[in-house]
Amino acid sequence: MHIFPFLRNYSNLEQSNYLIIGIPYEGYINSRLGSFKAPYYIRNYSELIETFSFYFSKSLEEINLFDLGDIFIKLDENNDKTVHNIYKNLKNVLIDIKKRYIFLGGDHSVTIATFLAIKDIFKDVAYIHLDAHADCHDKYLNQIYSHANVLRRISEHTNNIISIGVRTLDDFEKGFFFSNVINIDLANINYLKEALKNLNSKYIYLSLDIDFFDPSIAPAVSNPVYDGAHFNDFINILRILSEYMVIAFDVVEVNPFLDYPKYNTAVLAAQAIKEFIISSSIYSR
């Protein structure tokens, strides 16, 4: 098992507060294949990340972490069946409501499986979507569990959905997106504070599609969209969320095959994971 090199204060499973799980799966995407390899590369290049956060004045050394490695994936010729298999396997892993969970994709379709598995144990869960894309297709390439269906499928299980950073969508997604989702523009991130006050859920699931960031800092993505977020935008979101119980976080759509030779996008993903762990550990209600 290739664990995170920055987990120097590596606890055992029982003592851990955070569990890290890799999901190396990629379903129907465009021609830029590669996100299924991301868990390995994110772990590998986390070696470049130091443990102290200047943003939150706390160190990873103060937090108990455990990396479970990659989940077993039973592949099916049908993407929908494979995502459902991932969900079933996760139900055997996510059994402790006292822990928080971090998932490494993989493409964004894995979020359907991880969100549903999290909801099974925490029940009352809101969803926050950091993404350049709306992901509101009802069907995509005749599939209902693809990367383009994520927000649509999750909306069938919670009415509490906030999206930040969307800056492209298809015409037929517009009606659903603007009718069913609280949409926050990158220029107005502080509105998240107001939106969170109106959520009826006790827990929050945070999903980071790496194309949320501008291609200037996250070039290795399958579907890049310009005029995206910068790291300080992400930190501002984490500062706001540190007052809430965020029980799960995923990073998806890192494409290592497009990241050679510097692997800056993998490093960015590892940095985002570090800052999420530290910021969410501040919550004390």
C-alpha positions, 0 to 999 in steps of 0.5 A: 500500500502506498500511503501518504508520505506526509502522514508522519504521525501515522496512527492506527485505524482505531485511533484515527480521526480521518480515513483516506481512501483511494478510488482509482476509477475512470468511467466515460470521459473525453479522449483525455484518459488518465484520472484513474491513476491519480490516487497513486500520483497524489500520494506520491507527490504529497512528499513535497508537502510540509505538515504545518499550515500557515493558513490555519496555524496548525500541523498535521502532526496534531491530527490522527490519520490513516490511509486505507489504500485503494478500494477494490473495484469490480469493473463492469462493461457498464459504467453505471454498474461499476459505480454501483459496485464501488458504492456497495464496497464502500458500504463495508468500509464506511462504518464509523460515524466518529471518523471523517473520510477523504476520497481520492478519485478517479473521475467525478463519477466516483462522487456519486458512490462516495456521497451515497455511502456517506449518506447511508451512515450520516443520514442528514448530509448537504453537498457542496460542489466545487467545479467548473462544470454543472454536472447536471446531465440526466443521461450522458452517453446513455449512462446515469452515473457518469462524471456529467451526472454527479450533481443531478444524481446527488440532488435525488438524495438531498435538497441541500446543494451548493455549487461554487465555481461553475462557469460552463454548462449546456443549454439543457442543464440551465433549467435544472441547475438554476432551479435546484442548486444554490449557485455561488460565483467565484467573485462572491464566495463570501455569500457561502456564509449566508447560504450555509445559514439556510441549510437544514443538514447537520453534516456537509460533504465537500467535493473538489473537482480539480478543474474548479481551479484555473488551468494556470495552476491546475493544467492537468485536468480532463476538461479545463475551463479558463477563468477559474479559482486560485488557491486563496479562493479555496482557502477562503471556502475552507475558512467559512466551512471550518465552522461546520461539520464537514464529514467527507471530502473528495478530490477528483479529475486530476489527470497525471498523464497530462501532468508530466514532468512537474506534476504540479496538479498532483501537488496542488491536490495534495496541498488541498487535502492537507488544508482540508484536514487541518481546517476541518479539524478546527470545528469544535461544536 
